[in-house]
Amino acid sequence: MKYDFDEVIDRRGTYSIKWDSGEQLIRKGLAVRVDDDTIPLFTADMDLACPQPVLEALRRVVDHRIFGYSDCTVVPEYYEAVISWFHRRYGWQIEKDEILYVNGTVEALQIAVEAFTQEGDGIIIQRPVYGPFSGTIDNTHRKLINNQLLEHEGYYTINYEDLEQKARDPQNKMMFLCSPHNPVGRVWTPEELRKIAGICRKNDVLLVVDEIHGDIIRKDVRFYPMAAVADTDPMIICTAVNKTFNLAGLQCSNIIIKDPELRETFRAHAGYRAPTPFAIAALIAAYQECDDWVGQMNDYIDGNIQWVLDFLKERMPKVKCARPEGTYILWMDFRGYGLPAEEIRDRIYNRANVILEAGSVFDPEYAEGYERVCLGTRRSLIQEAFERIARQF
């Protein structure tokens, strides 16, 4: 069926972090002004209606009228759906026993850290990167080791020499890899993935890969799952329906661990976890019936991204922003205006009344003056937001 992603869907009053948490955002210093006219573009979820087969599956659960304890381990279709999705789209063969359910990827990161490292151990990340990577390391009293990405005209690459040096340190036990990368939008090539995996394996660094944006890719780009191209183990791969199908509120991530000993250790530290009947039904429908929705969604996101890039080139040429290879995220560099980060934020968040996410969240040392924007929403809202921002610069 044909989906209308230009549809206006009012999410206020639906318990939405993005649309209903204004007071909390102000208290946390993430916004300075929130009112009925605020445009929030900071959260990595979408304002696009979920696929019709998913909605129908959820209605069947509601119509049954009983929501008792549920467990995906008694539902063969759940595992068949996961296995089928990754095999037919990426050629990645997963076995049923390799799949472990958790609520979300950040939860999986914490389980992995606590299961396989000790307090004081080093964990390698690549800034600028998704803020909870750093938060998980800090909260578990591990040591953050930064393998800073290299940037040229908004395009980011990996500093392998630095990565090798840090991986050789016996105190550094684990690496978090974001693939595709949030916020810079890189989709790592097979050569890049193999090189990272090889460095980690050679130095006994456990690789934990966040691949939850892997289905949201530009038309001329291909995503490669780490485990499909790097013949190396052990590693922990985090997958989810959450980003692809806009189902984050259902909390459903699948962690793929091939190595049996590694898997059982992770399972023991995770304890018993099971999805709701809504999450089970939604995942099966999404992975079995919604390829067409993903294709249309990616086309629409491509259009959103291109519109913003064209707008910036014409109206705000001092903003440096590369076309992302994946995700619905833009990583925008406002430093060309020569303004302090506080002034940039005041113009966007207060005067334009648009909430983005400050670069310092992703890299407190080098990303002042950057802003992350999430474009998983209707184009008319994006157009209004950027018109407002442009008027302030």
TAMO-V27809 format. One line per field, one symbol per residue. ss: DSSP state (H for helix, E for strand, L for the rest). psi: psi as a letter, one per 20 degrees, with the letter a starting at -180 (. if undefined). burial: # if it has 9 or more other C-alpha atoms within 8 Angstrom, else .. Layout:
# TAMO-V27809
ss: ???
psi: ???
burial: ???
This chain:
# TAMO-V27809
ss: LLLLLLLLLLLLLLLLHHHHLHHHHHHLLLLLLLLLLLEELLLLLLLLLLLHHHHHHHHHHHHHLLLLLLLHHHLHHHHHHHHHHHHHHHLLLLLHHHEEEELLHHHHHHHHHHHHLLLLLEEEELLLLLHHHHHHHHHLLLEEEELLLEEELLEEELLHHHHHHHHHLLLEEEEEEELLLLLLLLLLLHHHHHHHHHHHHHLLLEEEEELLLLLLELLLLLLLLHHHHLLLLLEEEEEELHHHHLLHHHLLEEEELLLHHHHHHHHHHHLLLLLLHHHHHHHHHHHHHLHHHHHHHHHHHHHHHHHHHHHHHHHLLLLELLLLLELLEEEEELHHHLLLHHHHHHHHHHHLLEELEEHHHLLLLLLLLEEEEELLLLHHHHHHHHHHHHHLL
psi: rpqniipoooiqjkkphgijkgghgghijiqippaijpopkhplrqkpqrqghgghghhhgghhjpmaprpiijnhhghhggggghghhikooqqgiippprgrghghggggghhjrrpiqqpprnqprpgigggggghjkrppoonpqppolipqrpnhggggghhhoiioiqpppooqpojijpoqrhggghgghgggghjlpppopokijhinqqhjqppopgiihomqqqrppprqigggjlkhiinoqppoogpgggghgggghhappqrrhggggggggghhjkhhggghghggggggghgggggghghmiippoqpqhrrkqqopojiiikqqhhgghghghggilpobpqhhhhnihijpiqqpppkmrqhhggggghggghhi.
burial: ....#..........#.#####..##....####...#####..#.##.##.###.##..#.........##.....##########..#.#.#...##################.#...##########..##.###.#.####.###.....##..#...##.##....#################.#..##.######.#.##########.###..#.########.#.###############.##########..##.###.#....###############.##.##.#######.###.##.##...#..##################..#.#..#######.#############..############..###.##.###.#.
